Amino acid sequence: MNNEREDVKKFILRKLVRKRMWLHKHTSIHNLPKGLPEFLRSGKEVKKAIEELLKKGLLLSKPTNYGLEISLNIREKAKIERLIESN
């Protein structure tokens, strides 16, 4: 279960890095699980993975009147890149 969560974290971070979602460029929290297999998307692993990434400070959140927006924390760029590169 925890290994799946680590895979989900890496998927989310890779996706945001690929789309260059740093600092003031953000996306809806509902877009993060898109592209994951259905069995991972429907579970609570995605929600828990996002919460852990926010808690660690790797992701930044921006509340808006239409929902929560997410971006990568530029101050943690080196750490994010190390996580993505690790197997």
Residue, then its C-alpha position, 0 to 999 in steps of 0.5 A: m500500500n505504501n509503495e503504491r503511494e510512493d509511486v503516486k507521489k513520483f507520478i504527480l511530481r513528474k507530471l507537474v515538473r513536465k508541465r513546469m508548474w512552479l510557483h505562480k503557475h498552478t493547476s487544479i488539485h482535480n487534475l493531478p490523478k489524471g493519467l493514473p491507472e483507474f485502480l489507483r485513481s479511485g482509491k484514497e492513495v492519491k489524496k493521501a499522497i497529495e496531503e503528504l507532499l503538501k505537508k513536506g512542503l514539496l507542493l504549494s496550495k492556493p485556495t481559490n473561489y473555484g477550488l484548490e490549486i497546486s504548484l511545485n515549491i521552487r525552494e525544494k527543486a533539488k529535493i523534488e528532482r532527487l525524488i523523481e530520479s530515484n527508483 
